[in-house]
């Protein structure tokens, strides 16, 4: 079945689209996506492939996830998410553990954003979340992004505590992909409780990276946005 997945994806290769995606996802030397290889397949099409192979074994999912080909990794995560959503508590724990063992393979922002809330975040909704704090101080960029994106699931449940604490940890992060992620999650908090977001901003806006601040206040009215940017 693994070979069939690869064959189906290979047949859909679009070299012009691959070139565009390689630039968009910063695959050049020294960039965050260095070494990532694209076939040039759009996400809705990859979802169709994933639906076709939803019963792929974890062993084969692991092989796809270790590939340098971006679409192989994305499809493997789509399959993993489906298996998690349909699984019993035992299978969910198995997939959660599998995910944690493979975080370094979840190594571009779309892969993180797609999977972290739906596997890590969902599993930890009613459990101890210490692992997220360990990921938040990782030297690995993608593990740090996983730590904050996983909290999206908590935010949707109106649970902001861990998201705000992890944001404090990531406040001085050097990478703009973390600045954007934290700003995005702060904005999501604000959609549900603007006072909670403003309390955080009032404490930290002076030391927040500008990109983080701009992302976080996108939904504020113009007057309030200008006030934060002017302070």
Backbone as CSV, one residue per row, in Angstrom:
resi,resn,N_x,N_y,N_z,CA_x,CA_y,CA_z,C_x,C_y,C_z
1,UNK,0.822,-1.215,0.000,0.000,0.000,0.000,0.860,1.271,0.000
2,UNK,2.015,1.216,0.668,2.921,2.360,0.712,3.350,2.767,-0.698
3,UNK,3.713,1.782,-1.499,4.135,2.079,-2.873,2.997,2.686,-3.685
4,UNK,1.780,2.259,-3.384,0.615,2.794,-4.097,0.412,4.272,-3.767
5,UNK,0.615,4.641,-2.503,0.506,6.052,-2.095,1.521,6.890,-2.860
6,UNK,2.774,6.428,-2.852,3.843,7.154,-3.532,3.564,7.270,-5.034
7,UNK,3.076,6.186,-5.612,2.782,6.160,-7.049,1.685,7.161,-7.398
8,UNK,0.633,7.174,-6.572,-0.482,8.096,-6.816,-0.024,9.552,-6.712
9,UNK,0.822,9.832,-5.742,1.316,11.194,-5.571,2.255,11.592,-6.716
10,UNK,3.095,10.662,-7.091,4.066,10.941,-8.157,3.351,11.277,-9.468
11,UNK,2.234,10.607,-9.706,1.474,10.835,-10.938,0.905,12.252,-11.004
12,UNK,0.751,12.864,-9.838,0.149,14.191,-9.753,1.187,15.317,-9.733
13,UNK,2.431,14.962,-9.896,3.514,15.949,-9.813,3.322,17.066,-10.845
14,UNK,3.552,18.299,-10.370,3.445,19.484,-11.234,4.699,20.321,-10.988
15,UNK,5.640,20.274,-11.908,6.946,20.905,-11.686,6.867,22.423,-11.566
16,UNK,5.960,23.051,-12.302,5.810,24.510,-12.194,5.287,24.910,-10.814
17,UNK,4.275,24.157,-10.352,3.724,24.409,-9.020,4.763,24.101,-7.943
18,UNK,5.558,23.061,-8.170,6.605,22.690,-7.211,7.613,23.820,-7.042
19,UNK,7.947,24.463,-8.138,8.894,25.578,-8.091,8.330,26.736,-7.271
20,UNK,7.068,27.031,-7.479,6.413,28.103,-6.721,6.378,27.783,-5.221
21,UNK,6.021,26.549,-4.903,5.928,26.138,-3.499,7.295,26.130,-2.821
22,UNK,8.318,25.743,-3.563,9.676,25.722,-3.007,10.108,27.121,-2.578
23,UNK,9.693,28.112,-3.357,10.002,29.488,-2.991,9.155,29.967,-1.824
24,UNK,7.871,29.633,-1.857,6.940,30.077,-0.807,7.313,29.507,0.554
25,UNK,7.757,28.253,0.567,8.096,27.593,1.830,9.587,27.669,2.159
26,UNK,10.291,28.588,1.510,11.679,28.934,1.866,12.595,27.711,1.952
27,UNK,12.789,27.062,0.811,13.596,25.828,0.800,15.048,26.074,0.394
28,UNK,15.420,27.334,0.202,16.788,27.651,-0.206,17.801,27.444,0.906
29,UNK,19.066,27.496,0.563,20.153,27.277,1.520,20.085,28.317,2.641
30,UNK,20.082,27.823,3.872,20.039,28.696,5.030,18.645,29.150,5.429
31,UNK,17.627,28.800,4.615,16.258,29.180,4.948,15.604,28.103,5.811
32,UNK,14.458,28.426,6.408,13.864,27.501,7.370,13.422,26.180,6.750
33,UNK,13.114,26.179,5.460,12.671,24.937,4.809,13.755,24.284,3.959
34,UNK,14.997,24.599,4.257,16.103,24.073,3.450,16.019,22.544,3.306
35,UNK,16.123,22.088,2.064,16.116,20.645,1.802,14.747,20.052,1.565
36,UNK,13.694,20.830,1.810,12.332,20.333,1.589,12.081,20.225,0.079
37,UNK,11.555,19.094,-0.354,11.317,18.846,-1.781,9.808,18.805,-2.034
38,UNK,9.370,19.534,-3.052,7.945,19.587,-3.380,7.647,18.903,-4.713
39,UNK,6.526,18.204,-4.745,6.035,17.633,-6.002,5.107,18.619,-6.709
40,UNK,4.560,19.563,-5.947,3.681,20.569,-6.535,2.221,20.150,-6.570
41,UNK,1.758,19.476,-5.510,0.369,18.988,-5.460,-0.419,19.830,-4.461
42,UNK,-1.569,20.323,-4.880,-2.371,21.178,-4.002,-2.981,20.367,-2.854
43,UNK,-3.211,21.044,-1.743,-3.665,20.366,-0.518,-4.994,19.614,-0.698
44,UNK,-6.017,20.197,-1.343,-7.262,19.425,-1.510,-7.050,18.092,-2.225
45,UNK,-6.130,18.068,-3.179,-5.829,16.821,-3.896,-5.130,15.846,-2.956
46,UNK,-4.248,16.365,-2.109,-3.571,15.502,-1.137,-4.573,14.912,-0.143
47,UNK,-5.579,15.679,0.188,-6.626,15.171,1.088,-7.363,13.988,0.454
48,UNK,-7.568,14.071,-0.838,-8.222,12.968,-1.551,-7.366,11.708,-1.499
49,UNK,-6.067,11.881,-1.696,-5.149,10.735,-1.614,-5.169,10.150,-0.203
50,UNK,-5.141,11.023,0.794,-5.154,10.561,2.183,-6.416,9.773,2.491
51,UNK,-7.563,10.232,1.983,-8.828,9.515,2.215,-8.779,8.110,1.618
52,UNK,-8.096,7.995,0.517,-7.996,6.698,-0.165,-7.181,5.695,0.657
53,UNK,-6.247,6.204,1.468,-5.318,5.324,2.197,-5.384,5.537,3.712
54,UNK,-6.581,5.806,4.215,-6.731,6.104,5.641,-6.354,4.938,6.566
55,UNK,-6.303,3.714,6.028,-5.959,2.572,6.879,-4.476,2.187,6.776
56,UNK,-3.659,3.089,6.285,-2.218,2.844,6.191,-1.645,2.545,7.574
57,UNK,-0.713,1.619,7.657,-0.135,1.245,8.949,0.770,2.349,9.488
58,UNK,0.947,2.357,10.805,1.852,3.337,11.416,3.280,3.179,10.897
59,UNK,3.651,1.955,10.619,4.990,1.692,10.082,5.173,2.414,8.740
60,UNK,4.166,2.351,7.878,4.242,3.009,6.579,4.089,4.526,6.708
61,UNK,3.265,4.955,7.653,3.132,6.389,7.924,4.490,6.955,8.341
62,UNK,5.203,6.201,9.162,6.539,6.602,9.615,7.489,6.790,8.425
63,UNK,7.431,5.877,7.475,8.302,5.967,6.295,7.986,7.226,5.490
64,UNK,6.697,7.499,5.286,6.305,8.715,4.573,6.752,9.961,5.330
65,UNK,6.619,9.927,6.639,6.947,11.088,7.465,8.441,11.385,7.467
66,UNK,9.246,10.371,7.229,10.701,10.569,7.212,11.218,11.015,5.839
67,UNK,10.322,11.099,4.868,10.725,11.479,3.520,11.062,12.969,3.444
68,UNK,11.929,13.327,2.518,12.229,14.738,2.258,11.160,15.375,1.371
69,UNK,10.283,14.546,0.827,9.215,15.066,-0.039,8.057,15.576,0.821
70,UNK,7.778,16.851,0.680,6.807,17.534,1.526,5.433,16.879,1.469
71,UNK,4.981,16.566,0.276,3.648,15.980,0.135,3.533,14.615,0.795
72,UNK,4.613,13.855,0.835,4.590,12.575,1.543,4.320,12.819,3.032
73,UNK,4.992,13.822,3.569,4.828,14.103,5.006,3.436,14.655,5.305
74,UNK,2.960,15.526,4.422,1.622,16.086,4.640,0.548,15.008,4.573
75,UNK,0.614,14.151,3.581,-0.365,13.072,3.450,-0.291,12.132,4.657
76,UNK,0.919,11.853,5.111,1.064,10.968,6.281,0.384,11.573,7.508
77,UNK,0.478,12.894,7.658,-0.155,13.559,8.801,-1.672,13.614,8.654
78,UNK,-2.142,13.790,7.431,-3.591,13.757,7.194,-4.167,12.384,7.553
79,UNK,-3.453,11.345,7.181,-3.884,9.984,7.517,-3.845,9.781,9.030
80,UNK,-2.786,10.263,9.647,-2.631,10.123,11.098,-3.752,10.844,11.842
81,UNK,-4.097,12.024,11.386,-5.177,12.787,12.012,-6.513,12.064,11.899
82,UNK,-6.748,11.467,10.742,-7.997,10.719,10.565,-8.046,9.519,11.517
83,UNK,-6.953,8.783,11.573,-6.909,7.618,12.456,-7.097,8.033,13.917
84,UNK,-6.498,9.156,14.273,-6.650,9.664,15.645,-8.117,10.014,15.926
85,UNK,-8.742,10.747,15.007,-10.117,11.211,15.234,-11.108,10.060,15.346
86,UNK,-10.818,8.937,14.661,-11.730,7.795,14.671,-11.354,6.753,15.726
87,UNK,-10.200,6.943,16.371,-9.679,5.913,17.263,-10.269,5.926,18.661
88,UNK,-10.098,4.806,19.361,-10.470,4.750,20.775,-9.344,5.364,21.606
89,UNK,-9.502,5.408,22.924,-8.514,6.073,23.783,-7.131,5.427,23.681
90,UNK,-7.086,4.125,23.503,-5.810,3.420,23.385,-5.062,3.825,22.113
91,UNK,-5.799,3.882,20.998,-5.182,4.267,19.730,-4.762,5.738,19.762
92,UNK,-5.581,6.577,20.373,-5.233,7.997,20.467,-3.934,8.194,21.242
93,UNK,-3.764,7.435,22.318,-2.516,7.530,23.093,-1.335,7.052,22.251
94,UNK,-1.538,6.000,21.497,-0.478,5.464,20.637,-0.068,6.498,19.585
95,UNK,-1.053,7.157,18.989,-0.766,8.170,17.966,-0.128,9.408,18.591
96,UNK,-0.576,9.786,19.762,0.034,10.902,20.505,1.516,10.629,20.747
97,UNK,1.843,9.443,21.222,3.240,9.066,21.469,4.048,9.037,20.172
98,UNK,3.434,8.508,19.142,4.073,8.461,17.822,4.394,9.877,17.341
99,UNK,3.453,10.774,17.502,3.630,12.165,17.077,4.821,12.796,17.804
100,UNK,4.890,12.605,19.096,5.980,13.192,19.885,7.345,12.638,19.482
101,UNK,7.376,11.394,19.070,8.646,10.788,18.646,9.082,11.301,17.275
102,UNK,8.169,11.934,16.559,8.451,12.341,15.185,8.346,13.850,14.957
103,UNK,8.430,14.628,16.031,8.247,16.079,15.879,9.265,16.701,14.929
104,UNK,10.463,16.166,14.891,11.496,16.761,14.024,11.211,16.531,12.537
105,UNK,10.296,15.605,12.237,9.896,15.373,10.848,8.713,16.264,10.446
106,UNK,8.103,16.879,11.445,6.963,17.777,11.186,7.567,19.168,11.063
107,UNK,8.242,19.385,9.949,9.245,20.438,9.867,8.992,21.506,8.810
108,UNK,7.748,21.918,8.719,7.426,23.154,8.026,6.130,23.667,8.643
109,UNK,5.871,24.959,8.481,4.790,25.546,9.272,3.410,24.995,8.926
110,UNK,3.181,24.624,7.667,1.866,24.078,7.324,1.643,22.711,7.964
111,UNK,2.711,21.923,8.067,2.611,20.601,8.691,2.285,20.740,10.181
112,UNK,2.950,21.683,10.828,2.704,21.946,12.255,1.277,22.440,12.466
113,UNK,0.898,23.458,11.694,-0.401,24.104,11.913,-1.567,23.162,11.666
114,UNK,-1.381,22.254,10.727,-2.408,21.264,10.404,-2.585,20.242,11.528
115,UNK,-1.472,19.780,12.078,-1.517,18.598,12.946,-1.441,18.858,14.447
116,UNK,-0.689,19.864,14.859,-0.458,20.059,16.302,-1.749,20.256,17.104
117,UNK,-2.682,21.113,16.656,-3.914,21.262,17.438,-4.755,19.993,17.450
118,UNK,-4.794,19.299,16.318,-5.725,18.173,16.163,-5.240,16.861,16.763
119,UNK,-3.956,16.761,17.029,-3.446,15.554,17.689,-2.949,15.908,19.096
120,UNK,-1.897,16.708,19.175,-1.326,17.047,20.486,-2.324,17.825,21.341
121,UNK,-2.872,18.882,20.763,-3.801,19.713,21.525,-5.036,18.962,21.967
122,UNK,-5.601,18.196,21.057,-6.811,17.446,21.392,-6.554,16.430,22.506
123,UNK,-5.432,15.712,22.396,-5.131,14.689,23.393,-4.931,15.301,24.779
124,UNK,-4.355,16.492,24.817,-4.001,17.115,26.101,-5.118,17.967,26.695
125,UNK,-6.256,18.012,26.040,-7.357,18.846,26.533,-7.674,18.592,28.003
126,UNK,-7.683,17.330,28.389,-8.044,16.991,29.767,-6.889,16.322,30.513
127,UNK,-5.643,16.648,30.081,-4.469,15.976,30.682,-3.386,16.984,31.053
128,UNK,-2.381,16.482,31.736,-1.222,17.302,32.084,-0.529,17.796,30.806
129,UNK,-0.127,19.054,30.797,0.419,19.667,29.580,1.903,20.022,29.684
130,UNK,2.587,19.395,30.609,4.008,19.683,30.828,4.827,19.548,29.556
131,UNK,4.480,18.599,28.712,5.247,18.348,27.484,5.303,19.595,26.614
132,UNK,4.251,20.402,26.612,4.239,21.601,25.770,5.280,22.614,26.231
133,UNK,5.511,22.662,27.539,6.512,23.591,28.073,7.924,23.128,27.724
134,UNK,8.106,21.822,27.637,9.405,21.289,27.200,9.642,21.619,25.735
135,UNK,8.603,21.472,24.923,8.722,21.801,23.507,8.960,23.301,23.299
136,UNK,8.375,24.114,24.159,8.490,25.568,24.023,9.923,26.070,24.201
137,UNK,10.749,25.311,24.898,12.153,25.738,25.108,13.123,24.902,24.266
138,UNK,12.580,24.152,23.320,13.417,23.334,22.440,14.281,24.221,21.546
139,UNK,15.434,23.705,21.147,16.278,24.404,20.173,15.709,24.262,18.761
140,UNK,14.778,23.330,18.604,14.179,23.065,17.302,13.000,24.018,17.059
141,UNK,13.086,24.786,15.984,12.052,25.765,15.640,10.676,25.146,15.581
142,UNK,10.576,23.973,14.965,9.260,23.366,14.728,8.650,22.846,16.015
143,UNK,9.469,22.372,16.937,8.938,21.946,18.231,8.397,23.146,19.007
144,UNK,9.058,24.282,18.874,8.551,25.482,19.549,7.216,25.921,18.932
145,UNK,7.121,25.842,17.615,5.850,26.206,16.967,4.754,25.202,17.335
146,UNK,5.109,23.923,17.420,4.144,22.906,17.858,3.587,23.254,19.238
147,UNK,4.466,23.717,20.130,4.031,24.009,21.506,2.941,25.070,21.551
148,UNK,3.060,26.099,20.728,2.054,27.166,20.760,0.833,26.813,19.916
149,UNK,1.026,26.115,18.798,-0.123,25.757,17.956,-1.013,24.708,18.611
150,UNK,-0.423,23.852,19.421,-1.234,22.850,20.121,-2.284,23.515,21.004
151,UNK,-1.970,24.720,21.510,-2.897,25.400,22.413,-4.135,25.933,21.694
152,UNK,-4.127,25.923,20.374,-5.303,26.373,19.619,-6.544,25.574,20.032
153,UNK,-6.338,24.298,20.289,-7.446,23.440,20.710,-7.980,23.886,22.075
154,UNK,-7.083,24.304,22.956,-7.499,24.782,24.281,-8.262,26.104,24.138
155,UNK,-7.732,26.975,23.286,-8.374,28.278,23.070,-9.816,28.090,22.612
156,UNK,-10.024,27.147,21.693,-11.375,26.887,21.191,-12.314,26.414,22.295
157,UNK,-11.718,25.866,23.361,-12.510,25.434,24.521,-12.525,26.521,25.603
158,UNK,-12.138,27.756,25.219,-12.087,28.901,26.143,-11.155,28.669,27.328
159,UNK,-10.067,27.980,27.066,-9.047,27.695,28.070,-7.757,28.362,27.580
160,UNK,-7.411,29.493,28.211,-6.313,30.317,27.701,-5.028,30.236,28.531
161,UNK,-5.105,29.637,29.695,-3.998,29.724,30.658,-2.666,29.258,30.083
162,UNK,-2.648,28.067,29.508,-1.381,27.526,29.011,-0.894,28.295,27.780
163,UNK,-1.822,28.724,26.939,-1.423,29.502,25.773,-0.714,30.777,26.203
164,UNK,-1.240,31.467,27.195,-0.634,32.716,27.654,0.713,32.474,28.334
165,UNK,0.824,31.395,29.072,2.101,31.062,29.716,3.168,30.712,28.680
166,UNK,2.784,29.937,27.674,3.742,29.565,26.625,4.120,30.795,25.796
167,UNK,3.177,31.703,25.612,3.485,32.951,24.908,4.552,33.744,25.658
168,UNK,4.484,33.734,26.972,5.513,34.412,27.773,6.887,33.799,27.527
169,UNK,6.929,32.475,27.441,8.197,31.774,27.180,8.756,32.161,25.808
170,UNK,7.863,32.289,24.835,8.273,32.523,23.451,8.395,34.006,23.091
171,UNK,8.170,34.861,24.046,8.133,36.297,23.798,9.421,36.829,23.162
172,UNK,10.540,36.276,23.557,11.835,36.763,23.053,12.456,35.819,22.027
173,UNK,11.638,34.951,21.464,12.134,34.038,20.439,12.679,34.840,19.260
174,UNK,13.709,34.309,18.618,14.379,35.035,17.526,13.678,34.872,16.174
175,UNK,12.834,33.858,16.024,12.318,33.524,14.688,10.941,34.127,14.422
176,UNK,10.784,34.704,13.232,9.508,35.347,12.912,8.366,34.349,12.777
177,UNK,8.664,33.079,12.493,7.593,32.077,12.434,6.986,31.831,13.818
178,UNK,7.765,32.074,14.850,7.236,31.985,16.220,6.489,33.270,16.555
179,UNK,7.035,34.413,16.137,6.344,35.687,16.370,4.943,35.648,15.764
180,UNK,4.853,35.168,14.535,3.564,35.105,13.840,2.609,34.134,14.522
181,UNK,3.140,32.988,14.946,2.293,31.966,15.587,1.730,32.470,16.907
182,UNK,2.575,33.107,17.728,2.109,33.626,19.015,1.090,34.745,18.787
183,UNK,1.387,35.638,17.846,0.438,36.707,17.541,-0.899,36.172,17.084
184,UNK,-0.854,35.146,16.261,-2.086,34.506,15.773,-2.893,33.929,16.930
185,UNK,-2.227,33.196,17.830,-2.940,32.590,18.949,-3.489,33.651,19.907
186,UNK,-2.744,34.741,20.093,-3.263,35.844,20.919,-4.524,36.438,20.280
187,UNK,-4.505,36.568,18.961,-5.684,37.068,18.250,-6.874,36.133,18.450
188,UNK,-6.610,34.821,18.440,-7.690,33.846,18.658,-8.255,33.955,20.072
189,UNK,-7.389,34.218,21.048,-7.871,34.464,22.413,-8.778,35.687,22.407
190,UNK,-8.324,36.751,21.721,-9.087,37.990,21.673,-10.461,37.846,21.045
191,UNK,-10.604,36.922,20.113,-11.914,36.676,19.495,-12.923,36.212,20.541
192,UNK,-12.424,35.529,21.540,-13.294,34.942,22.559,-13.352,35.785,23.836
193,UNK,-12.238,36.465,24.129,-12.164,37.276,25.345,-11.124,38.374,25.119
194,UNK,-11.583,39.487,24.590,-10.636,40.555,24.252,-9.953,41.120,25.488
195,UNK,-10.653,41.125,26.614,-10.042,41.633,27.844,-8.837,40.790,28.252
196,UNK,-8.946,39.469,28.078,-7.841,38.573,28.421,-6.638,38.857,27.526
197,UNK,-6.911,39.081,26.242,-5.804,39.403,25.327,-5.189,40.754,25.682
198,UNK,-6.016,41.758,25.950,-5.501,43.088,26.250,-4.705,43.100,27.555
199,UNK,-5.101,42.287,28.502,-4.349,42.199,29.755,-2.923,41.713,29.477
200,UNK,-2.795,40.714,28.594,-1.480,40.206,28.207,-0.703,41.279,27.441
201,UNK,-1.366,41.924,26.491,-0.696,42.947,25.683,-0.241,44.128,26.529
202,UNK,-1.062,44.557,27.460,-0.702,45.700,28.297,0.554,45.414,29.119
203,UNK,0.741,44.153,29.443,1.921,43.769,30.232,3.163,43.632,29.361
204,UNK,2.985,43.181,28.112,4.157,42.788,27.318,4.344,43.536,25.993
205,UNK,3.444,44.440,25.628,3.526,44.998,24.269,4.857,45.702,23.998
206,UNK,5.473,46.288,25.022,6.731,47.014,24.814,7.880,46.102,24.409
207,UNK,7.831,44.843,24.858,8.936,43.926,24.546,8.587,42.907,23.465
208,UNK,7.338,42.923,23.010,6.931,41.987,21.962,7.568,42.370,20.634
209,UNK,8.009,41.379,19.841,8.434,41.686,18.478,7.280,42.348,17.726
210,UNK,7.604,43.273,16.855,6.580,44.060,16.159,5.621,43.172,15.366
211,UNK,6.150,42.134,14.724,5.295,41.231,13.945,4.281,40.543,14.858
212,UNK,4.726,40.093,16.018,3.833,39.442,16.978,2.715,40.388,17.389
213,UNK,3.089,41.624,17.684,2.091,42.615,18.095,1.096,42.886,16.975
214,UNK,1.593,43.074,15.769,0.705,43.370,14.638,-0.282,42.228,14.384
215,UNK,0.202,41.001,14.442,-0.689,39.849,14.255,-1.759,39.815,15.346
216,UNK,-1.362,40.109,16.565,-2.278,39.960,17.697,-3.391,41.001,17.712
217,UNK,-3.142,42.183,17.106,-4.135,43.266,17.167,-4.889,43.462,15.850
218,UNK,-4.753,42.517,14.938,-5.381,42.642,13.619,-6.881,42.907,13.675
219,UNK,-7.562,42.328,14.650,-9.022,42.437,14.704,-9.504,43.617,15.551
220,UNK,-8.579,44.335,16.176,-8.963,45.498,16.971,-9.429,46.617,16.033
221,UNK,-10.244,47.536,16.571,-10.623,48.676,15.751,-9.394,49.553,15.506
222,UNK,-9.493,50.393,14.498,-8.325,51.161,14.061,-7.741,52.025,15.178
223,UNK,-8.590,52.620,15.973,-8.132,53.484,17.057,-7.291,52.702,18.058
224,UNK,-7.792,51.534,18.455,-7.069,50.726,19.443,-5.768,50.176,18.872
225,UNK,-5.789,49.776,17.586,-4.562,49.302,16.941,-3.487,50.385,16.969
226,UNK,-3.888,51.577,16.610,-2.934,52.683,16.586,-2.393,52.996,17.977
227,UNK,-3.237,52.840,18.970,-2.793,53.093,20.345,-1.688,52.125,20.744
228,UNK,-1.864,50.839,20.407,-0.834,49.847,20.746,0.444,50.057,19.949
229,UNK,0.297,50.421,18.702,1.475,50.612,17.861,2.226,51.890,18.203
230,UNK,1.514,52.825,18.812,2.113,54.112,19.153,2.766,54.095,20.536
231,UNK,2.296,53.182,21.380,2.766,53.159,22.781,4.259,52.917,22.889
